[in-house]
Amino acid sequence: MPLTPLHFQNNKTRYETLALLVYFFINASINATSETMEAGREQSVNFVIWEPFVWEFSSAISTLILFPFIALFMTKKPWQWQHSSSSFLTYLVAAFVFSFCHIGLMVSIREFSYLFSSLDYDFAKSTAELGYELIYELRKDLWSFCFFVIVIAAYRQVVAQYLGDVRCIDTEQKEAKSLTKLLLVKKLGKEFLIKTEQIEWVQSAGNYVNLHIEDQVYPTRSTLAEFIERDASHALCRIHRSFAVNLNYVNYIEPMPSGDAELTLHSGKKLRISRRYKEEFHRIKTESVGST
């Protein structure tokens, strides 16, 4: 199947998860084998062959667990260049929190792994050694946090350009509370204007909703419920957990033996109306017809 923007949007989380798993697996494997090979080359092997793999994969697994929280933090607390000093302090605190959480998880995984062997694992045997180990780990984790922040920010920028970024045209407010008549789409370095009334149906896709207009798809960051609530014309009606339809583009409806119904748009596109939203759809449709 070709990697179209719609296909990528619908499977975005899967691709991201796979990419992270592959990256950390390869990185941990290379580091573990490097430690083994270097010790063998210097003829100073003082560990069992499996130990470097426990050390490296415990770090990788801990980072994987914390990675979504870094992405969530960046969403909740985006970097503000106009308040760079404040943002720097916020991100610095977050970096230390990430570091201590990573160390805690990593040591816990290692301690658990060593329970299945006759060997003992000691992160530090004295207070002086503990301080040294913390500094050793913190300097790596702080740099890793910075690297992850840069990668996530760059990735989001690339994805926004690839999928397109739909925003309301509102010169007075930073974020429009209701949909404006015209929407601005930024995609691959170009800007397009689309009319809100031309949206035929809306599809939920994770943290985005895909706006379908004829044969084009325009994603925007929102939940389906939030997007429908912002529709000032009240033409959008939810018909499924993942779909909403513009009543002005409905051609006909057919009942199904299962109790659901199938809706056909003027374009020929067929969408299913689930039983959960069927009654609400007919109510809104009746009110819409009565008001015309």
Contacts in CASP RR format, 6 or more apart in sequence:
PFRMAT RR
TARGET T0000
AUTHOR 0000-0000-0000
METHOD contacts of the structure
MODEL  1
MPLTPLHFQNNKTRYETLALLVYFFINASINATSETMEAGREQSVNFVIW
EPFVWEFSSAISTLILFPFIALFMTKKPWQWQHSSSSFLTYLVAAFVFSF
CHIGLMVSIREFSYLFSSLDYDFAKSTAELGYELIYELRKDLWSFCFFVI
VIAAYRQVVAQYLGDVRCIDTEQKEAKSLTKLLLVKKLGKEFLIKTEQIE
WVQSAGNYVNLHIEDQVYPTRSTLAEFIERDASHALCRIHRSFAVNLNYV
NYIEPMPSGDAELTLHSGKKLRISRRYKEEFHRIKTESVGST
1 7 0 8 1.000
5 162 0 8 1.000
5 163 0 8 1.000
5 164 0 8 1.000
5 217 0 8 1.000
5 219 0 8 1.000
6 210 0 8 1.000
6 217 0 8 1.000
8 15 0 8 1.000
8 162 0 8 1.000
8 163 0 8 1.000
9 163 0 8 1.000
9 205 0 8 1.000
9 208 0 8 1.000
9 210 0 8 1.000
9 217 0 8 1.000
9 219 0 8 1.000
10 205 0 8 1.000
12 159 0 8 1.000
12 205 0 8 1.000
12 206 0 8 1.000
13 206 0 8 1.000
20 64 0 8 1.000
20 67 0 8 1.000
21 64 0 8 1.000
24 60 0 8 1.000
24 61 0 8 1.000
24 63 0 8 1.000
24 64 0 8 1.000
25 60 0 8 1.000
27 60 0 8 1.000
28 53 0 8 1.000
28 56 0 8 1.000
28 57 0 8 1.000
28 59 0 8 1.000
28 60 0 8 1.000
29 53 0 8 1.000
29 56 0 8 1.000
31 52 0 8 1.000
31 56 0 8 1.000
32 52 0 8 1.000
32 53 0 8 1.000
32 55 0 8 1.000
32 56 0 8 1.000
32 57 0 8 1.000
33 52 0 8 1.000
35 52 0 8 1.000
35 55 0 8 1.000
35 56 0 8 1.000
36 45 0 8 1.000
36 49 0 8 1.000
36 52 0 8 1.000
39 45 0 8 1.000
39 46 0 8 1.000
39 47 0 8 1.000
48 117 0 8 1.000
48 119 0 8 1.000
51 119 0 8 1.000
54 109 0 8 1.000
54 110 0 8 1.000
54 113 0 8 1.000
54 114 0 8 1.000
55 110 0 8 1.000
58 105 0 8 1.000
58 106 0 8 1.000
58 107 0 8 1.000
58 109 0 8 1.000
58 110 0 8 1.000
58 113 0 8 1.000
59 102 0 8 1.000
59 106 0 8 1.000
61 105 0 8 1.000
61 109 0 8 1.000
62 101 0 8 1.000
62 102 0 8 1.000
62 104 0 8 1.000
62 105 0 8 1.000
62 106 0 8 1.000
62 109 0 8 1.000
63 102 0 8 1.000
63 144 0 8 1.000
65 105 0 8 1.000
66 98 0 8 1.000
66 101 0 8 1.000
66 102 0 8 1.000
66 105 0 8 1.000
67 148 0 8 1.000
69 98 0 8 1.000
70 94 0 8 1.000
70 98 0 8 1.000
70 145 0 8 1.000
70 148 0 8 1.000
70 149 0 8 1.000
70 152 0 8 1.000
71 152 0 8 1.000
73 94 0 8 1.000
74 149 0 8 1.000
74 152 0 8 1.000
74 153 0 8 1.000
77 87 0 8 1.000
77 90 0 8 1.000
77 91 0 8 1.000
77 94 0 8 1.000
79 87 0 8 1.000
79 91 0 8 1.000
79 153 0 8 1.000
80 86 0 8 1.000
80 87 0 8 1.000
81 87 0 8 1.000
91 149 0 8 1.000
94 145 0 8 1.000
95 141 0 8 1.000
95 142 0 8 1.000
95 145 0 8 1.000
95 146 0 8 1.000
96 138 0 8 1.000
96 142 0 8 1.000
98 141 0 8 1.000
98 145 0 8 1.000
99 137 0 8 1.000
99 138 0 8 1.000
99 141 0 8 1.000
99 142 0 8 1.000
99 145 0 8 1.000
102 137 0 8 1.000
102 141 0 8 1.000
102 144 0 8 1.000
103 134 0 8 1.000
103 137 0 8 1.000
103 138 0 8 1.000
103 141 0 8 1.000
106 137 0 8 1.000
107 123 0 8 1.000
110 121 0 8 1.000
110 123 0 8 1.000
111 121 0 8 1.000
113 121 0 8 1.000
114 120 0 8 1.000
114 121 0 8 1.000
123 130 0 8 1.000
123 133 0 8 1.000
124 130 0 8 1.000
124 131 0 8 1.000
124 132 0 8 1.000
124 133 0 8 1.000
160 186 0 8 1.000
161 186 0 8 1.000
161 187 0 8 1.000
161 188 0 8 1.000
161 189 0 8 1.000
162 187 0 8 1.000
162 188 0 8 1.000
163 187 0 8 1.000
163 208 0 8 1.000
163 219 0 8 1.000
164 185 0 8 1.000
164 186 0 8 1.000
164 187 0 8 1.000
164 188 0 8 1.000
164 218 0 8 1.000
164 219 0 8 1.000
165 185 0 8 1.000
165 186 0 8 1.000
165 187 0 8 1.000
165 219 0 8 1.000
165 220 0 8 1.000
165 221 0 8 1.000
166 183 0 8 1.000
166 184 0 8 1.000
166 185 0 8 1.000
166 194 0 8 1.000
166 211 0 8 1.000
166 218 0 8 1.000
166 219 0 8 1.000
166 220 0 8 1.000
167 183 0 8 1.000
167 184 0 8 1.000
167 186 0 8 1.000
167 220 0 8 1.000
168 175 0 8 1.000
168 176 0 8 1.000
168 179 0 8 1.000
168 180 0 8 1.000
168 183 0 8 1.000
168 184 0 8 1.000
169 180 0 8 1.000
169 182 0 8 1.000
169 183 0 8 1.000
169 184 0 8 1.000
169 193 0 8 1.000
170 176 0 8 1.000
170 180 0 8 1.000
176 230 0 8 1.000
177 230 0 8 1.000
178 230 0 8 1.000
178 231 0 8 1.000
178 232 0 8 1.000
179 196 0 8 1.000
179 227 0 8 1.000
179 230 0 8 1.000
179 231 0 8 1.000
179 232 0 8 1.000
179 233 0 8 1.000
180 196 0 8 1.000
181 195 0 8 1.000
181 196 0 8 1.000
181 197 0 8 1.000
182 193 0 8 1.000
182 194 0 8 1.000
182 195 0 8 1.000
182 196 0 8 1.000
183 193 0 8 1.000
183 194 0 8 1.000
183 195 0 8 1.000
183 196 0 8 1.000
183 211 0 8 1.000
183 218 0 8 1.000
183 220 0 8 1.000
184 191 0 8 1.000
184 192 0 8 1.000
184 193 0 8 1.000
185 191 0 8 1.000
185 192 0 8 1.000
185 193 0 8 1.000
185 194 0 8 1.000
185 218 0 8 1.000
194 211 0 8 1.000
194 213 0 8 1.000
194 218 0 8 1.000
196 231 0 8 1.000
196 233 0 8 1.000
197 233 0 8 1.000
197 235 0 8 1.000
197 246 0 8 1.000
197 248 0 8 1.000
198 213 0 8 1.000
198 214 0 8 1.000
199 211 0 8 1.000
199 212 0 8 1.000
199 213 0 8 1.000
199 236 0 8 1.000
199 246 0 8 1.000
200 212 0 8 1.000
200 213 0 8 1.000
200 214 0 8 1.000
200 245 0 8 1.000
200 246 0 8 1.000
200 249 0 8 1.000
200 265 0 8 1.000
200 267 0 8 1.000
200 269 0 8 1.000
201 212 0 8 1.000
201 243 0 8 1.000
201 244 0 8 1.000
201 245 0 8 1.000
201 246 0 8 1.000
201 249 0 8 1.000
201 265 0 8 1.000
201 269 0 8 1.000
201 271 0 8 1.000
202 209 0 8 1.000
202 210 0 8 1.000
202 211 0 8 1.000
202 212 0 8 1.000
202 224 0 8 1.000
202 227 0 8 1.000
202 228 0 8 1.000
202 236 0 8 1.000
202 243 0 8 1.000
202 244 0 8 1.000
202 245 0 8 1.000
203 209 0 8 1.000
203 210 0 8 1.000
203 212 0 8 1.000
203 242 0 8 1.000
203 243 0 8 1.000
204 210 0 8 1.000
204 223 0 8 1.000
204 224 0 8 1.000
204 241 0 8 1.000
204 242 0 8 1.000
204 243 0 8 1.000
205 219 0 8 1.000
207 221 0 8 1.000
207 223 0 8 1.000
208 219 0 8 1.000
208 220 0 8 1.000
208 221 0 8 1.000
208 222 0 8 1.000
209 219 0 8 1.000
209 220 0 8 1.000
209 222 0 8 1.000
209 223 0 8 1.000
209 224 0 8 1.000
209 227 0 8 1.000
210 217 0 8 1.000
210 218 0 8 1.000
210 219 0 8 1.000
211 217 0 8 1.000
211 218 0 8 1.000
211 219 0 8 1.000
211 220 0 8 1.000
212 269 0 8 1.000
214 267 0 8 1.000
220 227 0 8 1.000
222 230 0 8 1.000
224 238 0 8 1.000
224 242 0 8 1.000
224 244 0 8 1.000
225 238 0 8 1.000
227 236 0 8 1.000
227 244 0 8 1.000
228 236 0 8 1.000
228 237 0 8 1.000
228 238 0 8 1.000
228 244 0 8 1.000
234 284 0 8 1.000
234 288 0 8 1.000
235 246 0 8 1.000
235 247 0 8 1.000
235 248 0 8 1.000
235 288 0 8 1.000
236 244 0 8 1.000
236 245 0 8 1.000
236 246 0 8 1.000
236 247 0 8 1.000
237 244 0 8 1.000
237 245 0 8 1.000
237 247 0 8 1.000
237 280 0 8 1.000
237 281 0 8 1.000
237 284 0 8 1.000
237 285 0 8 1.000
238 244 0 8 1.000
238 277 0 8 1.000
238 280 0 8 1.000
238 281 0 8 1.000
239 245 0 8 1.000
239 263 0 8 1.000
239 271 0 8 1.000
239 272 0 8 1.000
239 273 0 8 1.000
239 274 0 8 1.000
239 277 0 8 1.000
239 278 0 8 1.000
239 281 0 8 1.000
240 271 0 8 1.000
240 272 0 8 1.000
240 273 0 8 1.000
240 274 0 8 1.000
240 277 0 8 1.000
241 274 0 8 1.000
241 276 0 8 1.000
243 271 0 8 1.000
243 272 0 8 1.000
245 263 0 8 1.000
245 265 0 8 1.000
245 271 0 8 1.000
247 284 0 8 1.000
247 285 0 8 1.000
247 288 0 8 1.000
249 265 0 8 1.000
249 266 0 8 1.000
249 267 0 8 1.000
250 263 0 8 1.000
250 264 0 8 1.000
250 265 0 8 1.000
250 266 0 8 1.000
250 285 0 8 1.000
251 264 0 8 1.000
251 265 0 8 1.000
251 266 0 8 1.000
251 268 0 8 1.000
252 263 0 8 1.000
252 264 0 8 1.000
253 261 0 8 1.000
253 262 0 8 1.000
253 263 0 8 1.000
253 264 0 8 1.000
253 273 0 8 1.000
254 261 0 8 1.000
254 262 0 8 1.000
254 264 0 8 1.000
255 261 0 8 1.000
256 262 0 8 1.000
256 272 0 8 1.000
258 275 0 8 1.000
259 275 0 8 1.000
259 278 0 8 1.000
260 272 0 8 1.000
260 273 0 8 1.000
260 274 0 8 1.000
260 275 0 8 1.000
260 278 0 8 1.000
261 272 0 8 1.000
261 273 0 8 1.000
261 278 0 8 1.000
262 270 0 8 1.000
262 271 0 8 1.000
262 272 0 8 1.000
262 273 0 8 1.000
263 270 0 8 1.000
263 271 0 8 1.000
263 272 0 8 1.000
263 273 0 8 1.000
264 270 0 8 1.000
264 271 0 8 1.000
265 271 0 8 1.000
273 281 0 8 1.000
END
